[in-house]
Amino acid sequence: MSKNYIIRPATMEDEENIFKLSRFVADNYTRSYLGDQIIDWYIDSGNCDEDIRKGIKISTLLLLLSIK
């Protein structure tokens, strides 16, 4: 196993950090082709979080421990 990363299943304890990441990605990388109105609705309605919540039990995380 590498000293630089860990691969493990996601847990409900990871939920809030994954929510933050998914909101960031939607907010910063999809506006250019989906538009502000759709992205604002998706994040503000809670649908973004709900989509993540549905998939978290089948998700795997790659956690970087250090970057050289």
ChimeraX attribute file (.defattr): number of C-alpha atoms within 10 A of each C-alpha:
attribute: neighborCount
match mode: 1-to-1
recipient: residues
	/A:1	6
	/A:2	8
	/A:3	8
	/A:4	11
	/A:5	14
	/A:6	12
	/A:7	12
	/A:8	11
	/A:9	12
	/A:10	17
	/A:11	13
	/A:12	10
	/A:13	8
	/A:14	12
	/A:15	15
	/A:16	13
	/A:17	10
	/A:18	18
	/A:19	18
	/A:20	12
	/A:21	12
	/A:22	17
	/A:23	20
	/A:24	13
	/A:25	12
	/A:26	16
	/A:27	17
	/A:28	11
	/A:29	11
	/A:30	14
	/A:31	15
	/A:32	10
	/A:33	8
	/A:34	11
	/A:35	11
	/A:36	13
	/A:37	9
	/A:38	12
	/A:39	20
	/A:40	14
	/A:41	12
	/A:42	16
	/A:43	18
	/A:44	12
	/A:45	11
	/A:46	10
	/A:47	12
	/A:48	18
	/A:49	19
	/A:50	13
	/A:51	12
	/A:52	17
	/A:53	15
	/A:54	10
	/A:55	10
	/A:56	18
	/A:57	12
	/A:58	9
	/A:59	12
	/A:60	12
	/A:61	15
	/A:62	11
	/A:63	11
	/A:64	12
	/A:65	10
	/A:66	8
	/A:67	6
	/A:68	3
